[in-house]
Amino acid sequence: MFAGSALAETKIGFVNPIKVLEQAPQAATARQKLEKDFQPRKDEIITAQKKVQKLEQSLVRDADTMSESVRKLLERDIISQKRDLRRVQEEYGEDLNLRRNEELAQLQREISKVIKQIAEEGKYDLIVGEAVIYASEAIDVTGKVLERLKQINGKKN
């Protein structure tokens, strides 16, 4: 009987973390920033790939007319450039993942802060997010979280 009355006074909310991460304007801003920051390196990789492809095409096309020494030099050059390209691609991927994780961590901190503010303002006792099988719309505060994140994003811009 006491458990029932204590439960009746408990205010619970739910946040859909996937929806927040997908729809928060800060997420779009972070994606655009990453794309802008990493585009020059991506362009360099594409240019290097095209250069290697041209060398390979040249080797295939002109192999019969090349001297043995020139052909071997070209083959070594292609192998060397492919090795360098793989290294640059791996570094690019690692750097991109690191920055993506940093941006995601920053966004998650901001989302947590907003959820805590909403919980305190709304006098929620509990707000759950992950591993929820069902939550009624009556307790879903995802919209409030997204609206607050939009307001915060508007103040930054």
MARZAFI-375714 format. One line per 5 residues: their letters; for each residue x, y, z of C-alpha. Coordinates in nm, 3 decimals, padded with zeros to 5 digits. Example, Ala and Ser with C-alpha at 12.3 -4.5 7.8 and 13.67 -1.06 7.14 Angstrom:
<sites>
AS = 01.230 -00.450 00.780 | 01.367 -00.106 00.714
</sites>
This chain:
<sites>
MFAGS = 00.000 00.000 00.000 | 00.284 00.241 00.086 | 00.473 00.144 -00.228 | 00.168 00.229 -00.438 | 00.131 00.578 -00.290
ALAET = 00.504 00.647 -00.323 | 00.492 00.535 -00.685 | 00.188 00.751 -00.756 | 00.384 01.058 -00.648 | 00.686 00.971 -00.863
KIGFV = 00.718 01.175 -01.183 | 00.892 00.988 -01.462 | 01.003 01.111 -01.803 | 01.147 00.945 -02.111 | 01.394 01.073 -02.369
NPIKV = 01.459 00.899 -02.700 | 01.839 00.940 -02.724 | 01.859 00.828 -03.086 | 01.599 01.081 -03.197 | 01.776 01.357 -03.003
LEQAP = 02.115 01.271 -03.157 | 01.964 01.259 -03.507 | 01.754 01.575 -03.483 | 01.952 01.808 -03.259 | 02.075 02.106 -03.461
QAATA = 02.410 02.074 -03.284 | 02.454 01.733 -03.448 | 02.406 01.881 -03.795 | 02.645 02.162 -03.709 | 02.907 01.912 -03.590
RQKLE = 02.870 01.705 -03.910 | 02.911 02.015 -04.125 | 03.215 02.126 -03.925 | 03.378 01.784 -03.963 | 03.306 01.782 -04.335
KDFQP = 03.453 02.130 -04.377 | 03.760 02.053 -04.167 | 03.837 01.723 -04.338 | 03.742 01.809 -04.697 | 04.091 01.933 -04.796
RKDEI = 04.249 01.605 -04.683 | 03.976 01.408 -04.859 | 04.043 01.604 -05.178 | 04.418 01.531 -05.148 | 04.344 01.159 -05.118
ITAQK = 04.119 01.165 -05.424 | 04.387 01.349 -05.621 | 04.650 01.095 -05.515 | 04.419 00.806 -05.610 | 04.368 00.954 -05.957
KVQKL = 04.743 01.001 -05.997 | 04.808 00.635 -05.913 | 04.533 00.524 -06.151 | 04.688 00.727 -06.433 | 05.029 00.573 -06.365
EQSLV = 04.876 00.223 -06.368 | 04.694 00.297 -06.693 | 05.015 00.428 -06.842 | 05.198 00.113 -06.736 | 04.932 -00.114 -06.887
RDADT = 04.907 00.091 -07.206 | 05.278 00.148 -07.267 | 05.441 -00.156 -07.104 | 05.522 -00.314 -07.440 | 05.704 -00.007 -07.568
MSESV = 05.896 00.072 -07.245 | 06.243 -00.043 -07.174 | 06.277 -00.295 -06.891 | 06.443 -00.040 -06.661 | 06.178 00.229 -06.720
RKLLE = 05.899 -00.023 -06.665 | 06.055 -00.141 -06.337 | 06.100 00.218 -06.220 | 05.736 00.292 -06.296 | 05.623 -00.027 -06.118
RDIIS = 05.827 00.068 -05.809 | 05.688 00.421 -05.820 | 05.332 00.286 -05.836 | 05.394 00.050 -05.543 | 05.550 00.331 -05.340
QKRDL = 05.266 00.573 -05.412 | 05.005 00.307 -05.327 | 05.180 00.243 -04.996 | 05.187 00.615 -04.919 | 04.822 00.647 -05.020
RRVQE = 04.718 00.362 -04.788 | 04.906 00.526 -04.500 | 04.742 00.864 -04.567 | 04.397 00.701 -04.593 | 04.447 00.519 -04.261
EYGED = 04.562 00.840 -04.090 | 04.265 01.025 -04.236 | 04.023 00.759 -04.111 | 04.177 00.755 -03.764 | 04.178 01.135 -03.737
LNLRR = 03.819 01.158 -03.862 | 03.700 00.895 -03.614 | 03.882 01.067 -03.329 | 03.728 01.405 -03.411 | 03.385 01.248 -03.467
NEELA = 03.406 01.088 -03.122 | 03.514 01.419 -02.967 | 03.220 01.600 -03.128 | 02.981 01.325 -03.020 | 03.107 01.340 -02.661
QLQRE = 03.060 01.717 -02.656 | 02.707 01.681 -02.793 | 02.623 01.412 -02.539 | 02.744 01.638 -02.256 | 02.525 01.920 -02.386
ISKVI = 02.224 01.690 -02.420 | 02.275 01.556 -02.066 | 02.291 01.910 -01.933 | 01.964 02.001 -02.107 | 01.791 01.685 -01.983
KQIAE = 01.902 01.763 -01.628 | 01.770 02.121 -01.659 | 01.434 01.996 -01.788 | 01.418 01.736 -01.510 | 01.483 01.997 -01.245
EGKYD = 01.241 02.252 -01.395 | 00.968 01.990 -01.440 | 01.036 01.831 -01.101 | 01.093 01.487 -01.252 | 01.211 01.215 -01.019
LIVGE = 01.344 00.997 -01.300 | 01.413 01.039 -01.670 | 01.506 00.724 -01.859 | 01.648 00.689 -02.206 | 01.805 00.367 -02.325
AVIYA = 01.676 00.012 -02.303 | 01.314 00.127 -02.276 | 01.073 -00.111 -02.438 | 00.770 00.116 -02.413 | 00.708 00.473 -02.302
SEAID = 00.379 00.656 -02.339 | 00.379 00.996 -02.505 | 00.256 01.142 -02.176 | 00.603 01.098 -02.025 | 00.811 01.156 -02.341
VTGKV = 01.016 01.474 -02.296 | 01.221 01.423 -02.614 | 01.044 01.716 -02.781 | 01.128 01.945 -02.490 | 01.493 01.840 -02.508
LERLK = 01.507 01.904 -02.884 | 01.334 02.241 -02.847 | 01.581 02.347 -02.578 | 01.877 02.234 -02.789 | 01.738 02.440 -03.081
QINGK = 01.714 02.744 -02.853 | 02.071 02.694 -02.734 | 02.190 02.648 -03.092 | 02.010 02.967 -03.197 | 02.190 03.164 -02.928
KN = 02.529 03.035 -03.048 | 02.471 03.140 -03.409
</sites>
